[in-house]
Amino acid sequence: MRFGYLSKFCYLIIISILCHANSVWSCDCMYRYTHEFYQQAEAVFSGTVVQKEDHQGAVGVTFQVTQTFKGEHQEQFTLTTLPYLCGTIFDEGKEYIVFAIKVNDEFETGFCQGTQAITPEFIKQLTEAKAALDSDGMYREYYPDGKIQREITLKGGELAGPVKEFDTNGQLMPEPKIEKF
């Protein structure tokens, strides 16, 4: 009888582990606003993947640069990503916005640096964030359908006031109320 309960218990533990395997192995990055990705990066550009080379787990990716937002403009830019450690999985021929950081004198990028497939909304968002950083102002972040998701005001590269959040219908969401104890 004891063996029956023990085997059921072990079975439940194994099922629980298997059901949560994705959360154990998935990438979990702290959310950052667009201006924070921009500030952290040493190079920011849009470009099309023209070549990929596997180097024992690390992937070297070469881009044909379309537009440079930060750093020295280059016609082609090569960097490394680690797909198994929150790296971005790039597709040849596809265009991306890349936020590259320097590690040991080489450029790297990944999902947690903000790198993503290019969309008109994100180009607009990045352009507005760069302008707000350069001249102390407000920029917007957008939902994929182009609606405003949040408004962020900056002064000296830092948040200047609360971030205004909007729902998918464009309605301003109330600020969270934090009770003091």
Residue frames as qw, qx, qy, qz and C-alpha x, y, z in Angstrom:
[[0.000, 0.884, 0.467, 0.000, 0.00, 0.00, 0.00],
 [0.306, -0.793, 0.101, 0.517, 2.81, 2.44, 0.84],
 [0.435, -0.106, 0.594, 0.669, 4.49, 1.69, -2.45],
 [0.237, 0.658, 0.647, 0.303, 1.30, 2.72, -4.28],
 [0.107, -0.962, -0.190, 0.165, 1.26, 6.18, -2.68],
 [0.433, -0.603, 0.368, 0.560, 4.99, 6.60, -3.17],
 [0.433, 0.156, 0.664, 0.590, 4.83, 5.67, -6.85],
 [0.138, 0.834, 0.502, 0.181, 1.89, 8.06, -7.38],
 [0.276, -0.895, 0.017, 0.350, 3.84, 10.81, -5.63],
 [0.463, -0.345, 0.527, 0.623, 6.94, 10.17, -7.79],
 [0.365, 0.481, 0.671, 0.430, 4.76, 10.10, -10.89],
 [0.000, 0.944, 0.329, -0.019, 3.29, 13.52, -9.98],
 [0.376, -0.743, 0.244, 0.497, 6.75, 14.97, -9.36],
 [0.465, -0.045, 0.641, 0.610, 8.01, 13.75, -12.74],
 [0.237, 0.703, 0.596, 0.307, 4.93, 15.11, -14.55],
 [0.168, -0.944, -0.154, 0.237, 5.33, 18.44, -12.76],
 [0.423, -0.535, 0.413, 0.604, 8.98, 18.73, -13.81],
 [0.401, 0.214, 0.696, 0.556, 8.19, 17.85, -17.41],
 [0.114, 0.834, 0.524, 0.130, 5.31, 20.34, -17.58],
 [0.181, -0.960, 0.012, 0.212, 7.53, 23.13, -16.30],
 [0.761, -0.076, 0.299, 0.570, 10.61, 22.25, -18.37],
 [0.378, 0.691, 0.262, 0.557, 10.07, 25.20, -20.73],
 [0.248, -0.945, -0.007, -0.213, 10.11, 27.68, -17.87],
 [0.753, -0.528, 0.227, 0.319, 13.30, 26.13, -16.55],
 [0.650, 0.009, 0.428, 0.628, 15.08, 26.34, -19.90],
 [0.297, 0.829, 0.359, 0.310, 13.49, 29.49, -21.32],
 [0.390, 0.237, -0.123, 0.881, 15.14, 32.84, -21.46],
 [0.289, -0.826, -0.476, 0.088, 13.99, 35.23, -18.76],
 [0.392, 0.271, -0.048, 0.878, 15.20, 38.78, -19.29],
 [0.095, -0.573, -0.452, 0.677, 14.36, 41.73, -17.11],
 [0.339, 0.795, 0.452, 0.220, 12.07, 44.09, -19.05],
 [0.330, -0.384, 0.052, 0.861, 13.74, 47.26, -20.24],
 [0.381, 0.828, 0.222, -0.347, 12.48, 50.25, -22.13],
 [0.740, 0.593, 0.115, 0.295, 13.83, 51.01, -25.61],
 [0.098, 0.918, -0.278, 0.267, 16.02, 53.86, -24.36],
 [0.642, -0.593, 0.484, -0.047, 17.69, 51.48, -21.89],
 [0.891, 0.197, 0.331, 0.240, 18.57, 49.01, -24.66],
 [0.474, 0.817, -0.008, 0.328, 19.99, 51.95, -26.61],
 [0.241, -0.881, 0.357, -0.197, 22.04, 53.25, -23.67],
 [0.808, -0.371, 0.457, 0.046, 23.47, 49.80, -22.88],
 [0.855, 0.380, 0.260, 0.239, 24.55, 49.07, -26.46],
 [0.374, -0.535, 0.323, 0.686, 27.80, 50.19, -28.03],
 [0.061, 0.118, -0.628, -0.766, 26.40, 49.77, -31.54],
 [0.479, 0.457, 0.625, -0.414, 22.79, 49.98, -32.74],
 [0.154, 0.326, -0.557, -0.748, 21.84, 49.40, -36.36],
 [0.816, 0.306, 0.323, -0.370, 19.33, 47.87, -38.72],
 [0.128, 0.539, -0.739, -0.383, 20.57, 45.31, -41.19],
 [0.911, 0.174, -0.137, -0.347, 19.93, 42.17, -43.20],
 [0.699, -0.397, 0.588, 0.093, 21.62, 38.88, -42.32],
 [0.593, 0.644, -0.395, -0.278, 23.93, 37.93, -45.20],
 [0.619, 0.303, -0.714, 0.124, 25.93, 35.13, -43.57],
 [0.725, -0.558, 0.247, -0.320, 25.87, 32.81, -40.54],
 [0.579, 0.383, -0.701, 0.161, 28.67, 30.56, -39.33],
 [0.835, -0.520, -0.090, -0.154, 28.45, 28.06, -36.48],
 [0.315, 0.589, -0.620, 0.412, 31.48, 28.08, -34.16],
 [0.399, -0.061, -0.848, 0.345, 30.94, 25.26, -31.64],
 [0.202, -0.620, -0.696, 0.300, 27.64, 26.59, -30.33],
 [0.019, -0.649, -0.064, 0.758, 28.34, 30.28, -30.87],
 [0.555, 0.600, 0.512, 0.266, 27.04, 31.69, -34.15],
 [0.238, -0.340, 0.189, 0.890, 28.89, 34.38, -36.08],
 [0.360, 0.736, 0.574, -0.004, 26.43, 36.57, -37.96],
 [0.274, -0.135, 0.254, 0.918, 27.27, 39.12, -40.66],
 [0.251, 0.767, 0.512, -0.295, 24.80, 41.89, -41.51],
 [0.304, 0.397, 0.320, 0.805, 24.56, 44.23, -44.47],
 [0.128, -0.459, -0.459, 0.750, 23.90, 47.44, -42.53],
 [0.144, 0.711, 0.566, 0.391, 20.92, 49.53, -43.64],
 [0.125, -0.849, -0.014, -0.513, 20.98, 52.29, -41.01],
 [0.538, -0.010, -0.572, 0.619, 23.25, 53.10, -38.08],
 [0.374, -0.835, -0.288, -0.284, 21.64, 54.59, -34.98],
 [0.486, -0.825, 0.287, -0.017, 24.67, 54.43, -32.65],
 [0.748, -0.303, 0.465, 0.364, 28.35, 53.74, -33.16],
 [0.032, -0.516, 0.539, 0.664, 30.56, 53.95, -36.23],
 [0.795, 0.429, 0.079, -0.423, 28.78, 53.18, -39.50],
 [0.289, -0.325, 0.842, 0.320, 30.01, 50.08, -41.30],
 [0.552, 0.208, -0.501, -0.633, 28.76, 48.59, -44.56],
 [0.792, -0.132, -0.585, -0.114, 28.89, 45.15, -42.94],
 [0.356, -0.582, 0.507, -0.527, 28.87, 44.29, -39.26],
 [0.717, 0.011, -0.697, -0.014, 29.83, 40.89, -37.81],
 [0.391, -0.503, 0.491, -0.594, 29.00, 39.77, -34.30],
 [0.285, 0.033, -0.954, 0.085, 28.42, 36.67, -32.22],
 [0.651, -0.312, 0.082, -0.687, 25.28, 35.31, -30.61],
 [0.005, 0.152, -0.966, 0.208, 24.79, 32.30, -28.36],
 [0.542, -0.224, -0.470, -0.660, 21.39, 30.83, -29.29],
 [0.649, -0.307, -0.692, 0.076, 21.35, 28.48, -26.29],
 [0.377, -0.372, -0.459, 0.713, 21.97, 31.36, -23.83],
 [0.124, 0.804, 0.377, -0.442, 19.25, 33.87, -24.73],
 [0.195, -0.288, 0.487, 0.802, 20.93, 34.59, -28.04],
 [0.583, 0.503, 0.062, -0.634, 18.88, 35.61, -31.04],
 [0.615, 0.123, 0.726, 0.281, 18.29, 33.00, -33.72],
 [0.203, 0.607, -0.214, -0.738, 18.83, 34.89, -36.97],
 [0.740, 0.418, 0.524, 0.055, 17.45, 33.93, -40.39],
 [0.359, -0.156, 0.450, 0.802, 19.51, 34.70, -43.49],
 [0.059, 0.399, 0.581, 0.707, 17.86, 37.33, -45.66],
 [0.310, -0.790, -0.527, -0.046, 15.77, 38.73, -42.80],
 [0.183, 0.602, -0.159, 0.761, 16.19, 42.28, -41.46],
 [0.605, -0.532, -0.511, 0.299, 16.74, 43.05, -37.77],
 [0.120, -0.890, 0.198, -0.393, 17.30, 45.92, -35.36],
 [0.827, -0.027, -0.420, 0.373, 20.50, 44.98, -33.54],
 [0.342, -0.881, 0.230, -0.232, 21.69, 46.25, -30.15],
 [0.847, 0.209, -0.379, 0.310, 25.30, 45.05, -29.84],
 [0.509, -0.833, 0.215, -0.023, 27.42, 45.07, -26.70],
 [0.490, 0.624, -0.583, 0.175, 31.17, 44.58, -26.52],
 [0.854, -0.466, 0.220, -0.071, 32.51, 41.60, -24.59],
 [0.713, -0.335, 0.446, 0.426, 36.28, 40.98, -24.63],
 [0.030, -0.510, 0.413, 0.754, 36.71, 43.36, -27.60],
 [0.014, -0.137, -0.850, -0.509, 34.13, 41.51, -29.70],
 [0.468, -0.051, 0.010, -0.882, 30.53, 42.43, -30.39],
 [0.040, -0.205, -0.976, 0.063, 27.72, 40.18, -29.16],
 [0.449, -0.128, -0.037, -0.884, 23.96, 40.40, -29.10],
 [0.113, -0.195, -0.971, 0.081, 20.96, 38.48, -27.92],
 [0.261, -0.648, -0.641, -0.320, 17.31, 38.61, -27.02],
 [0.465, -0.697, -0.388, 0.383, 18.06, 40.29, -23.67],
 [0.332, -0.245, 0.125, 0.902, 19.89, 43.15, -25.44],
 [0.353, 0.604, 0.237, -0.674, 16.71, 44.12, -27.32],
 [0.058, 0.285, -0.724, -0.626, 17.67, 42.73, -30.73],
 [0.543, 0.375, 0.676, -0.329, 14.59, 41.79, -32.76],
 [0.397, 0.402, 0.655, 0.501, 13.14, 41.44, -36.23],
 [0.049, -0.091, 0.055, 0.993, 12.54, 44.82, -37.76],
 [0.098, 0.695, 0.711, 0.040, 9.07, 46.39, -37.80],
 [0.144, 0.630, 0.166, 0.745, 8.04, 49.91, -38.81],
 [0.523, -0.800, -0.188, -0.227, 6.68, 50.45, -35.28],
 [0.784, -0.470, -0.023, 0.406, 9.99, 49.56, -33.66],
 [0.515, 0.295, 0.135, 0.794, 12.01, 51.78, -36.05],
 [0.149, -0.758, -0.193, -0.605, 9.69, 54.66, -35.11],
 [0.717, -0.683, -0.141, 0.001, 10.00, 53.78, -31.40],
 [0.778, -0.177, 0.019, 0.602, 13.82, 53.62, -31.58],
 [0.321, 0.488, 0.162, 0.795, 14.04, 56.91, -33.51],
 [0.358, -0.796, -0.167, -0.459, 11.80, 58.65, -30.94],
 [0.799, -0.554, -0.101, 0.213, 13.76, 57.15, -28.01],
 [0.669, 0.079, 0.049, 0.737, 17.07, 58.36, -29.47],
 [0.062, 0.637, 0.159, 0.751, 15.64, 61.87, -29.96],
 [0.582, -0.759, -0.168, -0.239, 14.28, 61.90, -26.37],
 [0.817, -0.350, -0.057, 0.455, 17.71, 60.86, -25.06],
 [0.519, 0.278, 0.117, 0.800, 19.47, 63.53, -27.13],
 [0.010, -0.413, -0.060, -0.909, 17.20, 66.40, -26.12],
 [0.081, 0.156, 0.727, -0.664, 15.27, 65.44, -22.96],
 [0.495, 0.045, -0.229, -0.837, 11.81, 64.62, -24.17],
 [0.726, 0.051, 0.538, -0.425, 9.03, 62.10, -24.52],
 [0.293, 0.257, -0.789, -0.475, 8.86, 59.03, -26.72],
 [0.819, -0.017, 0.163, -0.549, 6.33, 56.29, -27.27],
 [0.158, -0.190, 0.961, 0.128, 6.55, 52.51, -27.38],
 [0.611, 0.171, -0.243, -0.734, 4.06, 50.78, -29.66],
 [0.774, 0.056, 0.598, -0.202, 2.03, 47.58, -29.85],
 [0.424, -0.037, 0.746, 0.512, 2.65, 45.50, -33.01],
 [0.295, 0.682, 0.641, 0.195, -0.51, 46.98, -34.56],
 [0.297, 0.446, 0.102, 0.838, 0.94, 50.51, -34.23],
 [0.413, -0.815, -0.264, -0.310, -1.18, 51.64, -31.29],
 [0.040, 0.666, -0.498, 0.554, 0.59, 53.43, -28.44],
 [0.748, -0.256, -0.596, 0.139, 1.54, 51.09, -25.59],
 [0.532, -0.666, -0.268, 0.449, 3.31, 53.58, -23.32],
 [0.249, 0.881, -0.055, 0.399, 4.66, 57.14, -23.16],
 [0.772, -0.357, -0.163, 0.501, 8.02, 57.68, -21.51],
 [0.099, 0.970, -0.069, 0.212, 9.51, 61.05, -20.60],
 [0.831, -0.073, -0.151, 0.530, 13.27, 61.38, -20.14],
 [0.030, -0.975, 0.163, -0.150, 15.56, 63.98, -18.63],
 [0.130, -0.735, 0.663, -0.061, 19.30, 63.45, -18.60],
 [0.436, 0.257, -0.850, -0.146, 18.82, 59.89, -19.84],
 [0.006, -0.105, -0.893, 0.437, 16.64, 58.94, -16.86],
 [0.139, -0.618, -0.740, -0.228, 12.89, 58.60, -16.37],
 [0.003, -0.071, 0.207, -0.976, 11.30, 61.96, -15.58],
 [0.587, -0.001, 0.176, -0.791, 7.97, 61.06, -14.08],
 [0.674, 0.047, 0.706, -0.213, 5.70, 58.06, -14.30],
 [0.016, -0.075, 0.813, 0.577, 5.46, 55.96, -17.45],
 [0.613, 0.226, 0.172, -0.737, 1.99, 56.25, -18.98],
 [0.209, -0.013, 0.961, 0.180, 0.66, 52.81, -19.94],
 [0.570, 0.216, -0.123, -0.783, -2.14, 52.33, -22.49],
 [0.679, 0.081, 0.717, -0.135, -4.28, 49.26, -23.08],
 [0.358, 0.074, 0.748, 0.554, -4.78, 47.78, -26.54],
 [0.166, 0.775, 0.594, 0.138, -7.86, 50.00, -27.03],
 [0.307, 0.522, 0.016, 0.796, -5.79, 53.15, -26.51],
 [0.479, -0.807, -0.192, -0.288, -7.20, 53.89, -23.05],
 [0.121, 0.609, -0.574, 0.534, -4.80, 55.26, -20.45],
 [0.726, -0.301, -0.613, 0.087, -4.44, 52.70, -17.68],
 [0.444, -0.868, 0.049, -0.219, -4.49, 53.90, -14.06],
 [0.232, 0.606, -0.673, 0.355, -1.18, 54.09, -12.26],
 [0.692, -0.236, -0.671, 0.125, -0.68, 51.21, -9.85],
 [0.394, -0.785, 0.131, -0.460, -1.41, 52.23, -6.30],
 [0.614, 0.139, -0.655, 0.418, 1.28, 51.28, -3.85],
 [0.568, -0.762, -0.171, -0.259, 0.17, 51.27, -0.27],
 [0.209, 0.561, -0.604, 0.527, 2.61, 52.24, 2.43],
 [0.752, -0.389, -0.532, 0.020, 2.74, 50.07, 5.52]]
